[in-house]
Amino acid sequence: MAANNSTIHEERAGAEIVYGHEECYRHSTELLEELGFPKGVLPLKDLEECGIVRATGFVWMKQKSESEHYFKTTKTLVSYAVEVTAYVDKFRMKRMNGVKSKQLFFWVPVSEMTIEDPASGKIHFKTPLGVGRSFPITAFMTDEEKDKYILEKGKQEEQEEK
């Protein structure tokens, strides 16, 4: 167990850490936005601690207890462990831990989340076996983000028509 605690301590060395639900919520949504992800893609509840090691891209988010969220648009039930971790970069979260998606009768771990081409409007999720699915980015946006996205998309289409 000491080796495990040592590894955790090493992964988190030099981290920016925030505590408390409001501070963690603000921090996590700002991070998702900075990375190019919609704010609703990780709807964690009762966050207690969030951190990022900018040098390595390691992030973690701790919530009071496990939680589940049903994404209506994708008809997907997702489970979030007490602690969700990942290594992040612009448009990519890899080596994810603590996120599972219910597929038929099985819970399947989600190990990677990417937006390979932002213009495509698609977000890709992969399992540790490399199998994955893609969904519209709008399925994970907040209402405010959807309104802004639709407005911007309309302006782009107008520009293209001219």
Secondary structure, DSSP 8 states (H G I E B T S, - for coil): -HHHHHHHHHHTTT-EEEESHHHHHHHHHHHHHHHT--GGGS---SEEEEEEETTTTEEEEEESS-EEEEETTTTEEEEEEEEEEEEEETTEEEEEEEEEEEETTEEEE--EEE-S-GGGTEEEEE-TTS-EEEEEGGGG--HHHHHHHHHHHHHHHHHHH-
